C-alpha cells in the first residue's frame, strides 16, 4: 500500500499519511523504526505495511525501499 506523508514530528517520530483515496492513517514511532528511516518530509511518497487485525500501520518506508518482512 502507498501513501503520502501528511505530517511528521521528528521528536516523537510519529505522524500521518494520506492514502490515495484520501483516508488519513496515523503512524507511531514503532512503525517508523520498523521501516529503517531517519527522516520524513511533507509530501513524500511512502510504502506502508498495514496490520490486518487492526488496520494500523506496522511499518513505513520510502517508496523506493522494500518493506521489511
Phi and psi in degrees as a GROMACS rama.xvg file:
@    title "Ramachandran Plot"
@    xaxis  label "Phi"
@    yaxis  label "Psi"
@TYPE xy
-123.787  159.029  UNK-2
-159.34  -175.041  UNK-3
-125.165  134.166  UNK-4
-62.7559  123.915  UNK-5
-97.2392  -46.2077  UNK-6
-139.646  152.913  UNK-7
-154.857  130.243  UNK-8
-112.387  111.497  UNK-9
-64.4106  -28.6303  UNK-10
-70.5433  -43.7818  UNK-11
-93.6752  -11.3188  UNK-12
57.1464  37.6001  UNK-13
-132.991  167.095  UNK-14
177.741  -150.192  UNK-15
-148.293  157.453  UNK-16
-127.225  152.79  UNK-17
-104.43  124.816  UNK-18
-75.1839  165.946  UNK-19
-62.3239  -23.3551  UNK-20
-87.7368  4.18934  UNK-21
93.3854  -4.39605  UNK-22
-71.4932  133.485  UNK-23
-97.6736  129.773  UNK-24
-122.919  129.115  UNK-25
-81.1946  155.39  UNK-26
-133.102  151.834  UNK-27
-108.561  -179.876  UNK-28
-61.1271  -33.4174  UNK-29
-65.6841  -40.5218  UNK-30
-66.7366  -39.1362  UNK-31
-63.9866  -46.4426  UNK-32
-64.1586  -35.5539  UNK-33
-63.9727  -26.2019  UNK-34
-86.2363  -7.30246  UNK-35
73.5887  23.0742  UNK-36
-90.1816  162.16  UNK-37
-113.081  -22.6359  UNK-38
-161.387  149.498  UNK-39
-132.524  157.071  UNK-40
-133.588  155.677  UNK-41
-53.8544  134.05  UNK-42
86.5147  -4.30619  UNK-43
-73.1011  137.422  UNK-44
-80.3909  136.657  UNK-45
-136.315  155.767  UNK-46
-96.3429  143.888  UNK-47
-127.355  138.339  UNK-48
-105.932  120.253  UNK-49
-110.249  133.977  UNK-50
-69.0086  134.288  UNK-51
-71.9773  -31.3915  UNK-52
-73.3337  -35.638  UNK-53
-130.096  -0.962999  UNK-54
74.5814  9.20557  UNK-55
-84.0379  154.68  UNK-56
-74.3301  124.407  UNK-57
-93.8907  -30.1855  UNK-58
-153.482  145.611  UNK-59
-134.135  133.864  UNK-60
-150.179  169.716  UNK-61
-64.544  152.555  UNK-62
-65.8913  -17.7273  UNK-63
-90.5993  -6.47512  UNK-64
-103.096  148.6  UNK-65
-75.1937  150.18  UNK-66
-73.6862  145.599  UNK-67
-65.6733  147.769  UNK-68
